[in-house]
């Protein structure tokens, strides 16, 4: 069975939770129920994220080479397990804590207000707001020079293509350009102890050894692609959910946090992730063998009827709301607090400036099984000052 034949992936999830909650399609397993998905996300003793040969290469050419020893995006915390995963995450985890991120609130607010001021009566929310906001924020955190940030979006898009996200052709020219540029920055920043992300990562260590250039570039590329695309989807899905469910007028700063958490549950930025089975395991009477690949459907778990009452309804102020959109356990998304902060400030300012919104056209879904977002969102807004 394929969700594409049903037209609606959430309808497919509903059917599979009921009829085939643990399903083998002839190549890979699929998990659809909340408890099974949560276990796959958290239990690293059984479900592995070692999707590349990162662990083996750390002890071999990665740390022996001064140059680039492989495609950097293959060597990140997303493609390994503890202890290497935890050591990599710990390099920047303090900078992504709510306490550290509070120092960026003023900058984010300034960016949001500038973007709002640039919106006309009719605009593309994706292109004009949801894309530039996270890009400008992560560029600031990375410490990219102002004059170079114009190229940042192109590089970010190209990195996303390397992860299989998007339908445009990969530009090797842009890839080489970004590699050369960032390599120069990394070498410069490794000689000083700055607080920007590139400096911190450039001086990062695991196992008592400094990260190789390949690993540093992989880390930076991960922040470019994973943070930008997912936050863009989060913002876009929130706007659609609020307007289509007639919730925009009822959302205020005091209840905004709950509403955004419901967006994450109802339409998460990422539909699924992948794991590899480390040891034979039985789930709901079926045996998954060591080495089997598993598609872990987060978006389905978030609508499990046994966990979320009225799971197919958007209940803006749902509480409790234990969704799995940012993963769990040691693999909890590093940028979760940043995404929440950007979304909160964005909608606080939008609510302050706009009386109302109407959706004119929702663009095509992003051509990705993993990502859950839209290529465009044409809207009409009415500002409170009448402009």
N, C-alpha and C positions, 0 to 999 in steps of 0.2 A: 504494500500500500504506500502511496506517495501523497504527501500533502498537496502537491501541485494539482493533482487530479480532483481535489475537493474544493479548490479555489480559495479556501479560508484556512490558514494554518491553525488558527485557534479552534476551529471546528474539528480539524484533524486531531489536535491534542485531546479534545474532549472525548472523541471516539476511542482514541488509543488508551487513555486513562481507564476507560471503562472496559474495553475489550482486550487490549494487548499492552498492559502497562510496562512489561519487559519484552521487547520485540527484537528479533534478529532478522535483518533484511537480506541475508545471504552473504553480507560482507561485514557489517558492523552491528553492534547492539544499540538499542535506543532505550533510554529511561525516561519515563513521563510523570511518575508519581513523586510527590513532595519528599517523602521519607527516603526514597531511593536516590533521588537527585541530591538531596542534602548530604547523604552518606558519601556519594561519589565525589562531592566537592570537598568534603572535610577529611575523609579517611585516607590519608596518603600511604598507609600501610598496605592497602589493597588497590587503590586507584592512583595511577601514576600520571604525572604530567611530562615525563621524559619523552617528548615527541621528536627530539633530535639527539645527536651524540654529544651534547654539551658536556656532560659529566666526564666522559672518556677524554674529550679534547682538552679539558682544563689541565689535566696532568701531562698532556702531550704538547702539541704545537701551539695551542692558544697562549700559554704562559711562556713559551720559549721564543715566540716571534715578536719582534718590535713592530712589524707591519700588520696588515690585515690578513688573517688566516681563516678565510671563509666568509659567508654572507652574515653580517653582524646580527640581523634580526632573528637568526636561528639560535642565538646564544643569549637568552634573556631569562628572567625569573619565570616567565610563562612556560618555558620548555625544560624545567628541571624540578626536582623535589628537594625537600630538606636533606642535608643541611645547607647545600649550596643556595637553594632558593631563599632560605631565611637570611643567610649572610648577605645576599644581594639586596634583599628587601630592606635590611637593617641599615644599609648605606644611606638611604634617603628617607626612611620612615619618619624620622623626627621632623623633616621639612614638610611632610604631608599631614602632620598632626593638626587637629583643630586649633591648638594654641599657636603654632607657627604660622598657619594659614591666616590667622586673624590679622597679621601685619599686611596682608594683601587686600583687605576689605576696601580700603580707600581707593586703591588702584582699580580694582574690579568695578567699583561703583562709578568711577570716572569713565571707564571704558563703556559700561552699560549706558550711562547717560549720553555719551557722545554718539553711540549707535542709535539710541532712541531719537535723538535730535536730527539724525540724518534720514529718518524714515519719512516717506511721503504718506499721502492718504491711502495709497495702494502700494504694497511692497511684497517682496518675497522674504518671508520670515527666515527661511533657511539660509539663503545667500546673504541677506542684509543684516542678519542678527545672530542666528544660531551657529553659523560657521565662524565668523570673525571673532566672537567673544572668547571661546576657549583657546583659539590660536594666539590671540594677543596676550592672554594670561600666561600660557605655558612659555611663550617667548620671553616674557618678563622674568619668569621663574628660572628659566635656563640661563638668562643673562645674555641673550642675543643682542648685539649692537642694533640700535634703532634703524640705521641705514640698511641693514640686511633683512629686516623682517618682511619686506615685500615679497621675497622669494620663499618665505617660510611655508606658505600654503601649498605651493607647488611641490615642495619637498615632502610635506606631510602627506599629501595625496599619493605621491609616488611610493612612499613607505607603506601606505595602506594597501596599495596594489600588490606589493610583495607578500602581504599577508592574505592575499586572495579576496580583498574587499574592493569592489568596484568593477566597472565594465570597460574602462578605458585601457588602452595599451600601456604597458610599462615602458617608461622612457629611461633607457640606460644612460642617456646623456645627463638627465636630471639626477639620476642615482649617483653617477660618478661625481657630478658637481657637488652634490650634498655631502658625499663622503669626503671629498678633498677639503671642503670648507670646514666641516665639523672636525676632521682630523687635525687641522691647523689649530682650531680653538681648543681642542682637547690637550694638545701638546703645550699650548700657552698656559692653560688653566692648571695643568698638573704641576706647574712650578710655583704656584701660589695657593694660599689657603682661603679662597673666597667662599662666600655663602650661597652663591648661585648654584643651580643644580649641576651644570657642567663641571664646575670646579670641584664640587663634592664628589661626584661620580668619578672624575678623573683621578682623584686621590683615594678612591675606594679600594678595599681589600677583602678577599675571602681566603680562608685557610692560611692566614698570615702572609699572603702574597698579594701584591698589587694587581688590580685588574689589567688585562691586556687591552690594547687599543681596540681590538675586535669586540671585546665585551663592553667597553665603555661606549662605543658607537651603537652597539645593540641596545644598550640601556637607554641612550638618548633617543634612538629611533622608536623604541617602544613607547616612550612618553609622547613623542610626536603623534604617532598613529593611534594608539589605544586611547589616549586622553582626549584628543580632538574629536575623533569620529563619534565616540560614545556620548560625550557631553553634548555635541550637536544633536544627536538623536534624542537625548533626554529632554533638552529644551523644546525641540520640535514636537515630540510626543506629548509633552505637558501642555503646550498651547492647543494642540488638537483636542486633547482630552477635556480641557477646561471649557473650550468653546462649544464643542459638539455635545457635551453633557450639561450645558447651561449652568456651569459652575463658576464662570469667571466673576460674576458679580458677588458671589458668596464667599470668595476667597479674600482673606485679609491677612496682614502680617502675623496675627496671632494664631491662625490655623493653616498658614501656608505650608509649614513643615509637614503636617499630616497629609495635605493634598499632594505634595511632591512625592512622598513615600508611596502613595496610592498609584501615582503615575508609574513609578518604578515597578510596582507589582503588575499593574494592568497592561502596560506596554513597555517592557524593559528595553534598554538600549541594545542589549545583546540577547539573542534567543537561546543560544546554546554554547557549550564548550566541549572539549574532547578529553577523554582519559584513556589510559591503557591499563588493562587488568594485570596486576602483578602476581596474583596467586588465584587458583580456581576458587570460585565463590558461587553460592546458590542464592538467587534472588527470586522470590515468589515462585519457587519450584523449578526454576530454570538455572542451568549451570553455565556460567561464564568462565571460559578457560584463560589461563595465563597467556598474555600476548594479544588477547582480543581487544579491539578498539570499541569504545563506547561513546555515543553521542548523548550528552547530558543536557536534556531540554529544560533549561531554567524557566523559560516562558510558560511551559506547561505546568511545572511545579507551582508556579505562582498563581495558577488558577485551579489548583487541586481543591475539589469540593469538600474534602474531608478536613481541610485546614482553614479555608477561607469561605465563610458563609456568603451566599450570593456571589460566588467567585467570578461569574461572567459579567457582573455589574460593576461600573465605576462608582465606588462609594468614596467620595473625596476625603471624608474625615474618618476613614476606617481605623479602628484601633481594637486590639493589637494588629500589627501588620508585619509578620515575620517573613517577608519576601526574601528571595535568594538572588536578587539581581546583581549584587556585588560579590557573589560567591560566599565563602565561609571558611572558617579555620585559618590555617596559615596562608591559604590562597585568597583571603579576603582582599578585594581590590585596593591597591595602594592609593589610588586617586579618588576613593569614595568620598572623603570629606571635602576635597576640592570640588568635585562635581556638585555636591549638595550646596556648597557655599556659592558657587557661580549661579546655580539655578535659583537659590533663595534671593540673592541680590537682584538677579535679572527680573524676577516676577514682582518683587517689592517695588522696583522702579517702574515696571510696566503698569502695575496696578495704580501707582501714584500718578502716572501721566495720561493713561487712556481710560475713557469712560466705557468703551466697548470695542469689541472686535467681531468681525464676521469673516468666515472663510470663503474665498471665491473659488479656489481650486487646490486640491491636494495632488501633488505630483506623484510620479510612479514610485513604488517602493524601491529602496536600494537593492540592486541585484546581488544579494548575498543571503545565503542560508543562515549565516551567523548574526549579521547586523539587522536591527529592527528600526528602520527609519525611512525617510522619504527624501526624494531628490529635490523637491521644492514645496513651498506652502504659500500660495498667493493669498494675501489677506487685505482687508480694508479695516483701518482703525480710526476711531474718533477720539481725538485728544481732548482732555478736560478744559484746556484753554481755548478750544475751538479752532486751533490751527491744524 
